[in-house]
Amino acid sequence: MGRPNVGKTLLLLNFAAYLGVSEVYRRRDLHDETVMSVDAARSELVSRVALKHLDGLTVRVNGKLPRGRALTLTDGVGLFEGVHPEVKVRHAMAETLERLFVAEMIVHVMDSRMASVAPMDEQLAALGGTLPGAWLVVANKADLASDAASRNLRGHFANYPVLTLSAVTRRGFRRLKDHLFEHMERLG
């Protein structure tokens, strides 16, 4: 979860490929789920345009996971400050926020190039501290960020684990995988 254009969808898709997953599930509504290849989803859904897609994207990972568990990763719409004027966007944002309350772990994706932390990210982190699931901050786009900006994010969110990575280059994916798997081990 995170604001628009921080790289959530590309992170999910490239991380799925890193884990050996070749298909993802795109949900347009409760009765319409389609299977797409990771490559097709990347071509269709990843864009510099905010709100390229409003539907859910799910990755199901089976196989070499701790204790034979399954891992489900979901992508939600980017969250805006205030009330968005479009009803469809407000519904998509509400669905994204609803997932917070049932997730075992929330990955809060941020753009590591940001010089300051946006109020939306502050609010999400504050909410994260009250939820039953674990909270992880991912500082994405490290390939484009200065070391100072990345340090600023890590310092600002000192109460949470912060991983710096790049969805484009896949640098940091091993640390992300290790963190997710360690969390799964703690859950039992």
Secondary structure, DSSP 8 states (H G I E B T S, - for coil): --STTSSHHHHHHHHHHHTT--EEEEEEETTEEEEEEHHHHHHHH--SSTTS--SEEEEEE-SS-GGG--EEEEE-----SS--S-HHHHHHHHHHHHHHTT-SEEEEEEETT-SS--HHHHHHHHHHTTSSSEEEEEEE-TTTS-HHHHHHHHHHTTTS-EEE--TTT-TTHHHHHHHHHHHHHHH-
